[in-house]
């Protein structure tokens, strides 16, 4: 199937799909650890979605005004840095696995 675009030559969609599959083939033979790290990064990155959602929740569900929401966001961002340092130090002193499991519970 061909889709003509103005000013460009026609693009064959089958060749585009083949190019994408050929690009992904280089990742087929990686170790299990790499896939675990990949999905861990995806899940961790999804956690950053809380910041924009938090402002919507605070405004729409709890009825907070913009000044209070800004103060809460500012306080959270200021407190995040020392807590990350503390968590990193604890993870270095203890076993990382027990640090992570205790942080979850």
OpenMM code with the backbone's topology and positions (N, CA, C; nanometers):
from openmm import Vec3, app, unit

residues = "UNK UNK UNK UNK UNK UNK UNK UNK UNK UNK UNK UNK UNK UNK UNK UNK UNK UNK UNK UNK UNK UNK UNK UNK UNK UNK UNK UNK UNK UNK UNK UNK UNK UNK UNK UNK UNK UNK UNK UNK UNK UNK UNK UNK UNK UNK UNK UNK UNK UNK UNK UNK UNK UNK UNK UNK UNK UNK UNK UNK UNK UNK UNK UNK UNK UNK UNK UNK UNK UNK UNK UNK UNK UNK UNK UNK UNK UNK UNK UNK UNK UNK UNK UNK UNK UNK UNK UNK UNK UNK UNK UNK UNK UNK UNK UNK UNK UNK UNK UNK UNK UNK UNK UNK UNK".split()
positions = [
    Vec3(0.0846, -0.1173, 0.0000),
    Vec3(0.0000, 0.0000, 0.0000),
    Vec3(0.0891, 0.1235, 0.0000),
    Vec3(0.0577, 0.2196, -0.0837),
    Vec3(0.1382, 0.3403, -0.0954),
    Vec3(0.0529, 0.4617, -0.0595),
    Vec3(0.1160, 0.5519, 0.0183),
    Vec3(0.0498, 0.6767, 0.0537),
    Vec3(0.1313, 0.7921, -0.0022),
    Vec3(0.0789, 0.8619, -0.1015),
    Vec3(0.1555, 0.9743, -0.1569),
    Vec3(0.1431, 1.0975, -0.0666),
    Vec3(0.2545, 1.1650, -0.0461),
    Vec3(0.2566, 1.2904, 0.0276),
    Vec3(0.2970, 1.4002, -0.0684),
    Vec3(0.2349, 1.5170, -0.0607),
    Vec3(0.2701, 1.6251, -0.1543),
    Vec3(0.4168, 1.6651, -0.1389),
    Vec3(0.4862, 1.6709, -0.2499),
    Vec3(0.6250, 1.7120, -0.2487),
    Vec3(0.7236, 1.6019, -0.2144),
    Vec3(0.6768, 1.4851, -0.1785),
    Vec3(0.7635, 1.3731, -0.1447),
    Vec3(0.7308, 1.2566, -0.2358),
    Vec3(0.8253, 1.1656, -0.2441),
    Vec3(0.7966, 1.0448, -0.3201),
    Vec3(0.7066, 0.9541, -0.2357),
    Vec3(0.6431, 0.8605, -0.2964),
    Vec3(0.5535, 0.7710, -0.2248),
    Vec3(0.6317, 0.6860, -0.1255),
    Vec3(0.5678, 0.6598, -0.0122),
    Vec3(0.6308, 0.5795, 0.0920),
    Vec3(0.5601, 0.4456, 0.0971),
    Vec3(0.6375, 0.3408, 0.0900),
    Vec3(0.5834, 0.2074, 0.0988),
    Vec3(0.5754, 0.1702, 0.2473),
    Vec3(0.4539, 0.1501, 0.3008),
    Vec3(0.4376, 0.1248, 0.4442),
    Vec3(0.4990, -0.0083, 0.4859),
    Vec3(0.5016, -0.1065, 0.3953),
    Vec3(0.5630, -0.2336, 0.4296),
    Vec3(0.7127, -0.2159, 0.4544),
    Vec3(0.7788, -0.1310, 0.3728),
    Vec3(0.9217, -0.1101, 0.3926),
    Vec3(0.9488, -0.0339, 0.5222),
    Vec3(0.8588, 0.0546, 0.5620),
    Vec3(0.8752, 0.1266, 0.6879),
    Vec3(0.8651, 0.0293, 0.8052),
    Vec3(0.7691, -0.0613, 0.7999),
    Vec3(0.7533, -0.1611, 0.9060),
    Vec3(0.8746, -0.2531, 0.9104),
    Vec3(0.9245, -0.2925, 0.7944),
    Vec3(1.0432, -0.3771, 0.7891),
    Vec3(1.1642, -0.3048, 0.8478),
    Vec3(1.1766, -0.1749, 0.8218),
    Vec3(1.2872, -0.0980, 0.8763),
    Vec3(1.2785, -0.0924, 1.0287),
    Vec3(1.1576, -0.0750, 1.0820),
    Vec3(1.1409, -0.0702, 1.2271),
    Vec3(1.1746, -0.2049, 1.2896),
    Vec3(1.1307, -0.3137, 1.2276),
    Vec3(1.1614, -0.4452, 1.2811),
    Vec3(1.3105, -0.4750, 1.2729),
    Vec3(1.3744, -0.4322, 1.1648),
    Vec3(1.5174, -0.4529, 1.1512),
    Vec3(1.5929, -0.3733, 1.2578),
    Vec3(1.5445, -0.2546, 1.2895),
    Vec3(1.6063, -0.1730, 1.3938),
    Vec3(1.5960, -0.2415, 1.5300),
    Vec3(1.4829, -0.3063, 1.5583),
    Vec3(1.4635, -0.3709, 1.6874),
    Vec3(1.5384, -0.5030, 1.7003),
    Vec3(1.5806, -0.5609, 1.5888),
    Vec3(1.6497, -0.6899, 1.5938),
    Vec3(1.7813, -0.6832, 1.6697),
    Vec3(1.8439, -0.5684, 1.6740),
    Vec3(1.9707, -0.5580, 1.7448),
    Vec3(1.9544, -0.5739, 1.8955),
    Vec3(1.8323, -0.5623, 1.9461),
    Vec3(1.8071, -0.5743, 2.0893),
    Vec3(1.7542, -0.7116, 2.1303),
    Vec3(1.7408, -0.8031, 2.0355),
    Vec3(1.6833, -0.9350, 2.0653),
    Vec3(1.7717, -1.0209, 2.1546),
    Vec3(1.9002, -1.0092, 2.1403),
    Vec3(1.9903, -1.1031, 2.2064),
    Vec3(2.0577, -1.0441, 2.3297),
    Vec3(1.9978, -0.9438, 2.3887),
    Vec3(2.0542, -0.8860, 2.5103),
    Vec3(2.0223, -0.9743, 2.6296),
    Vec3(2.0970, -0.9567, 2.7364),
    Vec3(2.0769, -1.0375, 2.8554),
    Vec3(1.9494, -0.9994, 2.9308),
    Vec3(1.9073, -1.0882, 3.0174),
    Vec3(1.7868, -1.0688, 3.0969),
    Vec3(1.7974, -0.9431, 3.1836),
    Vec3(1.9172, -0.9155, 3.2338),
    Vec3(1.9375, -0.8011, 3.3207),
    Vec3(1.9081, -0.6694, 3.2498),
    Vec3(1.9419, -0.6624, 3.1226),
    Vec3(1.9178, -0.5404, 3.0460),
    Vec3(1.7686, -0.5145, 3.0326),
    Vec3(1.6908, -0.6191, 3.0079),
    Vec3(1.5465, -0.6029, 2.9974),
    Vec3(1.4860, -0.5614, 3.1315),
    Vec3(1.5383, -0.6170, 3.2409),
    Vec3(1.4897, -0.5789, 3.3737),
    Vec3(1.5197, -0.4321, 3.3997),
    Vec3(1.6413, -0.3880, 3.3648),
    Vec3(1.6760, -0.2472, 3.3814),
    Vec3(1.5893, -0.1571, 3.2953),
    Vec3(1.5604, -0.2008, 3.1724),
    Vec3(1.4763, -0.1221, 3.0826),
    Vec3(1.3375, -0.1011, 3.1420),
    Vec3(1.2734, -0.2090, 3.1854),
    Vec3(1.1387, -0.1962, 3.2403),
    Vec3(1.1399, -0.1233, 3.3745),
    Vec3(1.2478, -0.1384, 3.4497),
    Vec3(1.2605, -0.0617, 3.5734),
    Vec3(1.2676, 0.0871, 3.5468),
    Vec3(1.3403, 0.1261, 3.4418),
    Vec3(1.3483, 0.2675, 3.4044),
    Vec3(1.2116, 0.3201, 3.3599),
    Vec3(1.1381, 0.2380, 3.2856),
    Vec3(1.0056, 0.2795, 3.2399),
    Vec3(0.9144, 0.3042, 3.3598),
    Vec3(0.9129, 0.2112, 3.4541),
    Vec3(0.8263, 0.2250, 3.5716),
    Vec3(0.8689, 0.3446, 3.6561),
    Vec3(0.9987, 0.3646, 3.6731),
    Vec3(1.0482, 0.4771, 3.7502),
    Vec3(1.0113, 0.6093, 3.6838),
    Vec3(1.0219, 0.6150, 3.5536),
    Vec3(0.9865, 0.7380, 3.4828),
    Vec3(0.8378, 0.7678, 3.4929),
    Vec3(0.7574, 0.6649, 3.5017),
    Vec3(0.6132, 0.6870, 3.5164),
    Vec3(0.5816, 0.7539, 3.6499),
    Vec3(0.6687, 0.7358, 3.7491),
    Vec3(0.6480, 0.7991, 3.8780),
    Vec3(0.6571, 0.9497, 3.8724),
    Vec3(0.7236, 1.0035, 3.7716),
    Vec3(0.7337, 1.1487, 3.7602),
    Vec3(0.6026, 1.2120, 3.7142),
    Vec3(0.5060, 1.1325, 3.6765),
    Vec3(0.3760, 1.1858, 3.6375),
    Vec3(0.2950, 1.2373, 3.7555),
    Vec3(0.3394, 1.2108, 3.8777),
    Vec3(0.2637, 1.2530, 3.9948),
    Vec3(0.2635, 1.4048, 4.0085),
    Vec3(0.3689, 1.4719, 3.9656),
    Vec3(0.3763, 1.6167, 3.9839),
    Vec3(0.2645, 1.6908, 3.9109),
    Vec3(0.2433, 1.6703, 3.7822),
    Vec3(0.1314, 1.7413, 3.7187),
    Vec3(-0.0041, 1.6923, 3.7685),
    Vec3(-0.0145, 1.5633, 3.7984),
    Vec3(-0.1422, 1.5119, 3.8473),
    Vec3(-0.1740, 1.5627, 3.9869),
    Vec3(-0.0712, 1.5841, 4.0674),
    Vec3(-0.0924, 1.6338, 4.2029),
    Vec3(-0.1594, 1.7706, 4.2014),
    Vec3(-0.1160, 1.8573, 4.1121),
    Vec3(-0.1773, 1.9900, 4.1059),
    Vec3(-0.3247, 1.9802, 4.0657),
    Vec3(-0.3549, 1.8899, 3.9723),
    Vec3(-0.4951, 1.8732, 3.9325),
    Vec3(-0.5790, 1.8157, 4.0457),
    Vec3(-0.5243, 1.7199, 4.1179),
    Vec3(-0.5977, 1.6597, 4.2290),
    Vec3(-0.6218, 1.7617, 4.3391),
    Vec3(-0.5175, 1.8383, 4.3721),
    Vec3(-0.5320, 1.9379, 4.4779),
    Vec3(-0.6333, 2.0457, 4.4411),
    Vec3(-0.6384, 2.0825, 4.3152),
    Vec3(-0.7325, 2.1865, 4.2739),
    Vec3(-0.8732, 2.1322, 4.2556),
    Vec3(-0.8876, 2.0259, 4.1780),
    Vec3(-1.0217, 1.9786, 4.1423),
    Vec3(-1.0891, 1.8981, 4.2525),
    Vec3(-1.0152, 1.8120, 4.3195),
    Vec3(-1.0763, 1.7254, 4.4204),
    Vec3(-1.0818, 1.7908, 4.5576),
    Vec3(-0.9744, 1.8604, 4.5953),
    Vec3(-0.9675, 1.9167, 4.7295),
    Vec3(-1.0004, 2.0656, 4.7341),
    Vec3(-1.0071, 2.1305, 4.6190),
    Vec3(-1.0487, 2.2703, 4.6127),
    Vec3(-0.9443, 2.3701, 4.6603),
    Vec3(-0.8152, 2.3346, 4.6565),
    Vec3(-0.7106, 2.4277, 4.6998),
    Vec3(-0.6906, 2.5364, 4.5951),
    Vec3(-0.6491, 2.6544, 4.6397),
    Vec3(-0.6218, 2.7624, 4.5447),
    Vec3(-0.4783, 2.7511, 4.4932),
    Vec3(-0.4449, 2.8315, 4.3937),
    Vec3(-0.3155, 2.8205, 4.3255),
    Vec3(-0.1988, 2.8519, 4.4185),
    Vec3(-0.2175, 2.9456, 4.5104),
    Vec3(-0.1091, 2.9814, 4.6024),
    Vec3(-0.0732, 2.8650, 4.6938),
    Vec3(-0.1733, 2.7980, 4.7475),
    Vec3(-0.1493, 2.6849, 4.8355),
    Vec3(-0.0869, 2.5679, 4.7585),
    Vec3(-0.1339, 2.5445, 4.6377),
    Vec3(-0.0770, 2.4372, 4.5548),
    Vec3(0.0694, 2.4661, 4.5240),
    Vec3(0.1007, 2.5922, 4.4926),
    Vec3(0.2399, 2.6297, 4.4661),
    Vec3(0.3253, 2.6098, 4.5904),
    Vec3(0.2726, 2.6427, 4.7071),
    Vec3(0.3469, 2.6227, 4.8317),
    Vec3(0.3728, 2.4763, 4.8604),
    Vec3(0.2732, 2.3933, 4.8366),
    Vec3(0.2895, 2.2493, 4.8579),
    Vec3(0.3916, 2.1923, 4.7602),
    Vec3(0.3831, 2.2315, 4.6348),
    Vec3(0.4782, 2.1835, 4.5339),
    Vec3(0.6199, 2.2302, 4.5665),
    Vec3(0.6327, 2.3540, 4.6117),
    Vec3(0.7637, 2.4072, 4.6478),
    Vec3(0.8214, 2.3313, 4.7666),
    Vec3(0.7406, 2.3092, 4.8689),
    Vec3(0.7872, 2.2362, 4.9870),
    Vec3(0.8284, 2.0938, 4.9509),
    Vec3(0.7504, 2.0291, 4.8645),
    Vec3(0.7849, 1.8926, 4.8243),
    Vec3(0.9166, 1.8889, 4.7480),
    Vec3(0.9384, 1.9866, 4.6597),
    Vec3(1.0621, 1.9870, 4.5818),
    Vec3(1.1820, 2.0204, 4.6698),
    Vec3(1.1648, 2.1068, 4.7691),
    Vec3(1.2746, 2.1394, 4.8599),
    Vec3(1.3080, 2.0193, 4.9484),
    Vec3(1.2073, 1.9482, 4.9970),
    Vec3(1.2304, 1.8328, 5.0839),
    Vec3(1.2811, 1.7101, 5.0083),
    Vec3(1.2594, 1.7069, 4.8787),
    Vec3(1.2985, 1.5906, 4.8005),
    Vec3(1.4506, 1.5740, 4.7967),
    Vec3(1.5243, 1.6813, 4.7837),
    Vec3(1.6700, 1.6725, 4.7702),
    Vec3(1.7367, 1.6105, 4.8930),
    Vec3(1.7114, 1.6602, 5.0160),
    Vec3(1.7771, 1.5947, 5.1296),
    Vec3(1.7300, 1.4512, 5.1517),
    Vec3(1.6050, 1.4223, 5.1183),
    Vec3(1.5571, 1.2857, 5.1348),
    Vec3(1.6251, 1.1909, 5.0356),
    Vec3(1.6536, 1.2384, 4.9151),
    Vec3(1.7275, 1.1561, 4.8195),
    Vec3(1.8693, 1.1294, 4.8678),
    Vec3(1.9324, 1.2305, 4.9263),
    Vec3(2.0666, 1.2103, 4.9819),
    Vec3(2.0636, 1.1116, 5.0976),
    Vec3(1.9653, 1.1260, 5.1852),
    Vec3(1.9526, 1.0347, 5.2987),
    Vec3(1.9258, 0.8919, 5.2515),
    Vec3(1.8365, 0.8774, 5.1549),
    Vec3(1.8075, 0.7443, 5.1014),
    Vec3(1.9282, 0.6818, 5.0342),
    Vec3(2.0074, 0.7621, 4.9635),
    Vec3(2.1282, 0.7106, 4.9005),
    Vec3(2.2304, 0.6653, 5.0025),
    Vec3(2.2442, 0.7426, 5.1108),
    Vec3(2.3400, 0.7047, 5.2157),
    Vec3(2.2953, 0.5761, 5.2854),
    Vec3(2.1640, 0.5665, 5.3133),
    Vec3(2.1136, 0.4444, 5.3755),
    Vec3(2.1310, 0.3233, 5.2847),
    Vec3(2.1083, 0.3415, 5.1556),
    Vec3(2.1249, 0.2308, 5.0620),
    Vec3(2.2707, 0.1884, 5.0520),
    Vec3(2.3640, 0.2835, 5.0665),
    Vec3(2.5060, 0.2483, 5.0617),
    Vec3(2.5501, 0.1764, 5.1885),
    Vec3(2.4959, 0.2163, 5.3027),
    Vec3(2.5353, 0.1534, 5.4291),
    Vec3(2.4714, 0.0162, 5.4458),
    Vec3(2.3456, 0.0063, 5.4099),
    Vec3(2.2753, -0.1211, 5.4204),
    Vec3(2.2773, -0.1915, 5.2861),
    Vec3(2.2146, -0.3051, 5.2845),
    Vec3(2.1944, -0.3759, 5.1587),
    Vec3(2.0891, -0.3002, 5.0784),
    Vec3(2.1119, -0.2780, 4.9502),
    Vec3(2.0170, -0.2019, 4.8687),
    Vec3(1.8809, -0.2702, 4.8622),
    Vec3(1.8833, -0.4005, 4.8602),
    Vec3(1.7570, -0.4746, 4.8511),
    Vec3(1.6706, -0.4508, 4.9744),
    Vec3(1.7295, -0.4548, 5.0927),
    Vec3(1.6514, -0.4307, 5.2145),
    Vec3(1.6095, -0.2844, 5.2245),
    Vec3(1.6921, -0.1927, 5.1731),
    Vec3(1.6550, -0.0508, 5.1743),
    Vec3(1.5329, -0.0258, 5.0870),
    Vec3(1.5340, -0.0853, 4.9687),
    Vec3(1.4195, -0.0676, 4.8797),
    Vec3(1.2930, -0.1322, 4.9334),
    Vec3(1.3069, -0.2513, 4.9893),
    Vec3(1.1886, -0.3189, 5.0405),
    Vec3(1.1346, -0.2470, 5.1637),
    Vec3(1.2203, -0.1883, 5.2472),
    Vec3(1.1707, -0.1143, 5.3626),
    Vec3(1.1091, 0.0184, 5.3203),
    Vec3(1.1550, 0.0762, 5.2097),
    Vec3(1.0967, 0.2010, 5.1609),
    Vec3(0.9567, 0.1779, 5.1060),
    Vec3(0.9324, 0.0617, 5.0515),
    Vec3(0.8003, 0.0308, 4.9981),
    Vec3(0.7006, 0.0141, 5.1115),
    Vec3(0.7415, -0.0497, 5.2189),
    Vec3(0.6506, -0.0735, 5.3306),
    Vec3(0.6695, 0.0354, 5.4314),
] * unit.nanometer
topology = app.Topology()
chain = topology.addChain("A")
for resn in residues:
    res = topology.addResidue(resn, chain)
    for name in ("N", "CA", "C"):
        topology.addAtom(name, app.Element.getBySymbol(name[0]), res)
